[in-house]
Amino acid sequence: MIIPALIKRIIIQTIRDKRTLALMMIAPLILLTLVNFLFNSNNKSTLNVGVYNTSESFNKDLEANDINIIKYDDTENIKDKITSDSLKAFISKDNDKLNITYENSTPSDSTQIKAKVQGTLAKEQLDLLSSKVSQVSGKAAMQQKPISIENSYVYGDENLSFFDTLSPILIGFFVFFFVFLISGISLLKERTSKTLEKLLSTPIKRSDIVFGYLLGYGIFAIIQTVIVVLFSIYVLNIRMEGNIFLVLLTNIIIAFVALSLGILLSTFANSEFQMMQFIPVVVIPQIFFTGLIPIETMSNWLQYFAHIMPLYYGAQALQGIMVKAYTFSDLQFYLSILLLFAVVFSLLNILGLKRYRKI
């Protein structure tokens, strides 16, 4: 009779815990719906390519291969053209030489363009050969010089891999995830052990409590962040184009966002199990909006949704530093938004403590 009694107790206990029941039944449906929207978006990524002095037939063949051609009148400041006009590559022709500069922050896009350019050149050569053969002798046709290609890159080089662009995202995500989890559970233990209740019985202000916890746990969050970043760069040899101190700064701000969010959500959890249940609802969806799936390929409403995710800004900043060698001035927007998230979560923390004591 012990087993049926245990089963009955667990069923009754779970049914009474409405939050746990809702997360068990509804959270998987929300995540599955989100993943379905992400991977079934009808939007296609547009490959914008600038061209100079290329033939109309060459341009038309590239457009037939789903490349958006943008014509330019000169080849000055190619890097500025690529960055300001969101180009994936810039192609210029000089006699029998084709100069291609790839933006290369997404290596798969560079690979696509390379393949399509090679295919277009092969088609043009075949068409030209056929035309020459029909007009003159085959010997004259064979005298046509093949077009050579010279590749250059704005970011990285030809060895830049998909993992090189993915690793900054993973560093930011792991910092966010573990700081969120540890800080949330630690404060929850403070509550369940009545330590927080005793603290609230004193005249201390709610803001003092929140900032005290933020700074206290923040010390360990900073140490953890430094270890993760240094290990990733110097032990795993993850590509680093920019300044390591900017990587540390960005990850420390990400850690404080996770810290303030973890403390906030811990005020709404009654057990460690409930704290863990926030992970699939709050943490996991953010990984989809970090650039792991190209944002521009998502539906419009999902692109707007990405901009309310803290990790979106963290990932953009880290990719910018580690892949594109961003300087501090390039990062100011992303870091400002992250700091704003941390401030908002901290203010909500102060308001959230009202449920335990009004001061």
C-alpha positions in Angstrom: 0.0 0.0 0.0 3.0 2.3 0.3 3.5 2.7 -3.5 -0.2 3.7 -4.2 -0.1 6.1 -1.3 3.1 7.7 -2.7 1.6 8.0 -6.1 -1.6 9.6 -4.7 0.5 12.1 -2.7 2.6 13.1 -5.7 -0.5 13.5 -7.9 -2.3 15.7 -5.3 0.9 17.7 -4.6 1.5 18.4 -8.3 -2.1 19.3 -9.0 -2.1 21.8 -6.2 1.1 23.4 -7.5 -0.5 25.3 -10.4 2.8 26.9 -11.5 4.6 23.5 -11.8 1.6 22.0 -13.6 1.4 24.9 -16.1 5.1 24.8 -16.8 5.0 21.0 -17.4 2.0 21.2 -19.7 2.3 24.6 -21.4 6.0 25.4 -21.6 6.9 22.6 -24.1 4.1 23.7 -26.3 5.4 27.3 -26.3 8.9 26.2 -27.1 7.8 23.9 -29.9 5.7 26.7 -31.4 8.6 29.1 -31.3 11.0 26.6 -32.9 8.3 25.8 -35.6 8.1 29.5 -36.4 11.9 29.9 -36.5 12.6 27.0 -38.8 9.6 27.4 -41.1 10.0 31.1 -41.9 9.3 31.9 -45.5 11.8 34.8 -45.5 15.1 34.2 -47.4 18.4 35.7 -46.6 19.3 38.3 -49.2 22.9 38.2 -50.5 23.6 41.8 -51.5 26.7 42.0 -53.7 28.2 45.2 -55.1 29.7 45.2 -58.6 31.9 47.5 -60.6 32.9 47.1 -64.3 31.3 43.7 -64.7 29.3 42.7 -67.7 25.5 42.7 -67.9 25.4 39.0 -68.6 27.6 38.3 -65.5 25.2 40.4 -63.4 22.1 38.8 -64.8 23.5 35.3 -64.2 24.2 36.2 -60.6 20.7 37.7 -60.1 19.3 34.5 -61.5 21.2 32.7 -58.6 19.3 34.7 -56.0 22.0 37.4 -55.5 20.9 41.1 -55.3 23.2 43.1 -57.5 24.1 46.7 -56.5 26.1 48.7 -59.1 28.8 51.2 -58.2 30.7 53.8 -60.2 34.1 53.3 -58.5 36.1 51.0 -56.2 37.1 53.5 -53.6 36.7 52.6 -49.9 35.3 49.1 -50.6 35.3 48.2 -46.9 33.1 51.3 -46.2 30.8 50.3 -49.0 30.4 46.8 -47.7 29.7 47.8 -44.1 27.5 50.8 -44.8 25.4 49.2 -47.5 25.2 45.7 -45.8 27.0 44.0 -48.7 28.1 40.4 -48.5 30.7 41.0 -51.1 32.1 43.5 -53.6 33.1 42.3 -57.1 35.2 44.4 -59.5 36.6 43.4 -62.9 40.0 44.6 -64.2 40.7 43.2 -67.7 41.0 39.4 -67.1 41.1 39.6 -63.4 38.1 39.5 -61.0 38.7 41.1 -57.6 36.2 39.9 -54.9 36.2 41.3 -51.4 34.0 39.3 -49.0 32.4 40.7 -45.9 32.9 37.2 -44.4 31.2 37.7 -40.9 29.1 34.7 -42.0 31.4 32.3 -43.7 28.5 30.3 -45.2 27.4 33.4 -47.2 30.9 33.8 -48.5 30.9 30.2 -49.6 27.6 30.6 -51.4 28.8 33.6 -53.3 32.1 31.9 -54.2 30.2 28.9 -55.6 27.7 31.1 -57.6 30.5 33.3 -59.0 32.5 30.2 -60.1 29.3 28.8 -61.7 28.6 32.0 -63.5 32.2 32.3 -64.8 32.1 28.7 -66.0 28.8 29.4 -67.8 30.2 32.5 -69.4 33.4 30.7 -70.5 31.3 27.9 -72.0 29.0 30.4 -73.8 32.0 32.3 -75.1 33.7 29.1 -76.3 30.6 28.0 -78.1 30.3 31.5 -79.8 33.9 31.5 -80.9 33.7 27.9 -82.3 30.6 28.9 -84.3 32.2 32.1 -85.7 35.9 31.1 -86.3 38.1 28.2 -85.7 38.5 26.2 -82.5 42.1 27.4 -82.3 41.0 31.0 -82.0 38.6 30.1 -79.3 41.2 28.4 -77.2 43.3 31.6 -77.2 40.7 33.3 -75.0 42.4 33.9 -71.6 40.6 32.5 -68.5 39.5 35.0 -65.9 41.5 34.8 -62.7 40.0 35.5 -59.3 41.7 37.3 -56.4 39.9 37.0 -53.0 40.2 39.3 -50.0 38.2 39.6 -46.8 36.9 42.4 -44.6 36.6 40.2 -41.5 38.9 37.2 -40.9 40.2 35.2 -43.8 39.4 32.1 -46.0 40.0 29.9 -42.9 37.2 31.5 -40.9 34.8 28.8 -40.0 31.2 28.7 -38.8 32.4 27.7 -35.3 34.6 30.8 -35.2 31.4 32.9 -35.6 29.4 30.6 -33.2 32.0 30.6 -30.3 31.4 34.2 -29.2 27.6 33.4 -28.9 28.4 30.2 -26.9 30.7 32.1 -24.5 28.0 34.8 -23.8 25.3 32.1 -23.4 27.3 30.0 -20.9 28.2 33.0 -18.9 24.5 34.1 -18.8 23.1 30.6 -18.1 25.3 29.7 -15.2 25.2 33.1 -13.5 21.4 33.1 -13.9 21.1 29.6 -12.4 23.6 30.0 -9.5 22.4 33.5 -8.4 18.7 32.5 -8.6 19.1 29.3 -6.6 21.4 31.0 -4.1 18.9 33.7 -3.3 16.2 31.2 -3.1 18.1 29.3 -0.4 18.4 32.6 1.5 14.6 32.8 1.4 13.9 29.2 2.3 16.4 29.2 5.1 14.6 32.3 6.5 17.8 34.4 6.2 16.1 36.9 4.0 13.1 37.0 6.3 15.4 37.9 9.2 17.1 40.6 7.1 13.7 42.1 6.1 12.8 42.3 9.8 15.4 45.1 10.2 15.0 48.7 9.0 17.2 48.0 5.9 15.8 49.3 2.6 14.8 47.0 -0.2 17.3 48.8 -2.5 20.1 48.1 -0.1 19.2 44.4 -0.1 19.1 44.2 -3.9 22.3 46.1 -4.5 24.0 44.1 -1.7 23.1 40.8 -3.3 24.0 42.1 -6.8 27.5 43.2 -5.7 28.0 40.2 -3.4 27.2 37.6 -6.0 28.6 39.9 -8.7 32.1 39.3 -7.4 31.8 35.6 -8.1 30.1 36.3 -11.4 33.1 38.4 -12.5 35.5 35.7 -11.4 33.5 33.0 -13.3 33.3 35.2 -16.4 37.1 35.9 -16.4 37.8 32.2 -16.1 35.4 31.3 -18.9 36.8 33.9 -21.3 40.5 33.3 -20.6 40.0 29.5 -20.9 38.1 29.9 -24.2 40.7 32.1 -25.8 44.0 30.8 -24.4 43.3 27.1 -23.9 40.7 26.4 -26.6 42.4 28.9 -29.0 39.1 30.5 -30.1 39.7 33.2 -32.7 40.2 36.6 -31.3 40.4 39.6 -33.7 39.6 42.4 -31.2 40.6 43.4 -27.7 40.3 40.8 -25.0 39.5 43.5 -22.4 36.4 44.4 -24.4 35.4 40.7 -24.4 35.8 40.7 -20.6 33.8 43.9 -20.2 30.9 42.7 -22.4 30.7 39.3 -20.6 30.8 41.0 -17.2 27.8 43.2 -18.2 26.1 40.1 -19.5 26.8 38.4 -16.2 25.2 41.3 -14.3 22.1 41.1 -16.5 21.8 37.4 -15.8 22.4 38.1 -12.1 19.7 40.7 -11.8 17.3 38.5 -13.8 18.1 35.4 -11.7 17.5 37.3 -8.5 14.3 38.8 -9.8 12.8 35.4 -10.9 13.9 33.8 -7.6 11.5 36.0 -5.8 8.6 34.3 -7.7 9.9 30.7 -7.1 9.1 28.7 -4.0 11.6 25.9 -4.5 14.7 25.1 -6.5 12.6 22.9 -8.8 10.5 25.9 -9.7 13.6 28.0 -10.3 14.9 25.3 -12.7 11.5 25.5 -14.5 12.2 29.1 -15.5 15.1 27.9 -17.7 13.0 26.6 -20.7 10.8 29.6 -20.5 13.3 32.4 -20.0 16.8 31.2 -20.9 16.5 28.7 -23.7 14.4 30.9 -26.1 17.2 33.5 -26.0 19.7 31.2 -27.7 17.6 31.2 -30.8 17.9 35.0 -31.1 21.6 35.4 -30.7 22.4 34.9 -34.4 22.6 31.2 -34.2 19.8 31.4 -36.6 20.3 34.4 -38.9 17.9 37.1 -37.7 17.3 38.4 -41.2 15.8 35.1 -42.3 13.1 35.2 -39.6 9.6 36.5 -40.0 9.3 40.2 -39.3 7.5 39.7 -35.9 10.2 37.4 -34.8 12.9 39.9 -35.7 11.2 42.4 -33.5 10.9 39.8 -30.7 14.7 39.3 -31.0 15.3 42.9 -30.0 13.8 42.4 -26.5 16.2 39.6 -25.7 19.3 40.6 -23.7 21.5 37.9 -25.2 20.8 39.3 -28.7 22.8 42.4 -27.8 25.4 40.5 -25.9 26.0 38.1 -28.9 26.1 41.0 -31.4 28.8 42.7 -29.2 30.9 39.6 -28.7 30.8 38.6 -32.4 31.7 42.2 -33.3 34.8 42.0 -31.0 36.0 38.5 -31.7 35.2 38.3 -35.4 35.1 41.9 -36.7 37.6 43.6 -34.3 35.1 46.1 -33.0 36.4 49.0 -30.9 34.6 50.5 -27.8 32.9 53.1 -29.9 31.4 50.3 -32.1 30.1 48.6 -29.0 28.5 51.6 -27.2 25.0 50.9 -28.4 25.0 47.2 -27.5 26.6 47.8 -24.1 24.1 50.6 -23.3 21.1 48.3 -24.0 22.6 45.6 -21.8 23.2 48.1 -19.0 19.6 49.2 -19.4 18.3 45.7 -19.0 20.4 45.3 -15.8 19.0 48.6 -14.4 15.4 47.6 -15.2 15.7 44.1 -13.7 17.3 45.7 -10.6 14.4 48.1 -10.2 11.9 45.3 -10.6 13.8 43.4 -7.9 13.3 46.2 -5.5 9.5 46.3 -6.3 9.4 42.5 -6.1 10.5 42.5 -2.5 7.3 44.3 -1.6 5.6 40.9 -1.5 7.8 40.0 1.5 7.9 43.3 3.3 6.8 46.9 2.7 9.3 49.5 3.7 
